[in-house]
Amino acid sequence: MTELKDFLSAKELAEVLGVTIDTVLEWRDKGLPFYRIGKRVWFEQHEIAEFIKAHLRVEGMKPKGGKNPFKPP
């Protein structure tokens, strides 16, 4: 059963992830599931995790020498 503690406001989500509220709202516009109760917007924690996993990019990993080890020479 889903409990109230499983939901975060846009402000709480921004604070937890270290981003701005504008970024959270952009993610919402890009498909982050949310629930609206009156004027308030709520995000369910497990849906946040799934969204992040689906949109995750690994950055900053370059092979030694700058060459792609998966391409034949």
GIMO-V504865 format. One record per residue. RES is the residue in three letters. OMEGA is omega in whole degrees, 0 to 359 (none if undefined). NEAR is the number of other ideal C-beta (glycine too) atoms within 8 Angstrom. Layout:
# GIMO-V504865
res/omega/near
RES/OMEGA/NEAR
RES/OMEGA/NEAR
This chain:
# GIMO-V504865
res/omega/near
MET/179/2
THR/180/5
GLU/181/5
LEU/181/4
LYS/179/4
ASP/183/8
PHE/177/11
LEU/172/10
SER/178/10
ALA/180/12
LYS/179/7
GLU/180/8
LEU/179/12
ALA/180/13
GLU/181/7
VAL/184/7
LEU/179/7
GLY/178/5
VAL/178/6
THR/175/6
ILE/178/8
ASP/178/6
THR/178/9
VAL/180/15
LEU/174/9
GLU/178/8
TRP/177/10
ARG/179/12
ASP/179/6
LYS/173/7
GLY/177/7
LEU/182/11
PRO/180/8
PHE/179/8
TYR/180/9
ARG/173/8
ILE/187/5
GLY/179/4
LYS/184/3
ARG/178/7
VAL/182/9
TRP/179/11
PHE/180/17
GLU/188/11
GLN/182/9
HIS/178/7
GLU/175/10
ILE/181/12
ALA/179/8
GLU/179/8
PHE/180/12
ILE/179/8
LYS/182/7
ALA/183/6
HIS/184/7
LEU/173/6
ARG/176/4
VAL/184/5
GLU/172/4
GLY/180/4
MET/178/5
LYS/177/5
PRO/178/8
LYS/180/5
GLY/178/4
GLY/182/5
LYS/178/7
ASN/183/5
PRO/182/5
PHE/178/3
LYS/176/6
PRO/182/2
PRO/none/2
